[in-house]
């Protein structure tokens, strides 16, 4: 499907015409574009009868007959389907080699590696590829999870049998602002019995700073949690359990997700209040607390020091931002202190941890909650017996106070 892709669609089309396997049909959807995308699609369809032009009146609102399950209705289960974004390209042998691998190995899905291209410069910036071909079946869905998980994050660069698509169950795919393609592909992997990953890059994915990955939306916070839970659910459903190795791996994936989310949030033009609420939401969640508490993070990769350093950096970034706040709404002070202490503890920032503990004591004293304040101050006094600020808290608590109304 294509949305306002007049500048990139010709490049994508050229890669389809260049396929060494020519027996294909391309359902090319104008997804409610406001530029000349629709015109380009019809010109392409006139040029080549294998292109079927479709159109939605509005972006992402599918017209009857345009949905993928409707498109494949006349096809046999043994036929195949793949997707391509309107700014990306397939290398010439993608279809030929993927179909051959599917036939030779009785596969339901074939995936390949991909190149990451800078959309501005058209230069290669990275590659996702395995060192050797991988067949996944049976116990391999658990044992090889770390190897194939990265290929389960996107729906492109893959060939799916129509039979797998027909087993698609939308009730297992939550609605998310960010990461729907991962959930979709995960559902397809769930329905497959045998999957092959080819150790060759045959797809070029163009990275743009304008994509949703770099734009802030508060729903992204929930999306990180949904994706984390969905991956664990996938393993439970597919394998019957989640191994300790896979548990740790998914925590590392979650860590990278919230690291990216935090970076996008802090770079956004949102107000400090909105940023505060986002950080409190991210770092007060049970999944994030689990990440903070996981011992020997990085064991699965033999890099405890490196992964622990990354985790420390994530929590330190949140702690640094929180410690610079001058004002916090009264209704958020306790949560602010809870999260502040958590991130400082995880970042090994003892001074910051004490700061938030003092702030909580001060807040409770100011609000007449002397029992809570006294317990907090007593703990602080035991840790820092010579601290003058803590002595001041003790003096305030020892002063006679009129009963609260």
Helices and strands as residue ranges (DSSP letters): H 9-17, E 26-31, H 37-47, E 51-56, H 68-71, E 80-81, E 89-90, H 94-105, E 109-118, E 124-128, E 134-137, H 140-143, H 145-148, G 149-152, E 158-161, H 162-166, G 170-172, H 180-190, E 194-207, G 212-214, H 219-239, H 244-267, H 272-284, H 286-293, G 299-301, H 304-323, G 330-332, H 333-346, H 350-366, H 370-383, H 388-398
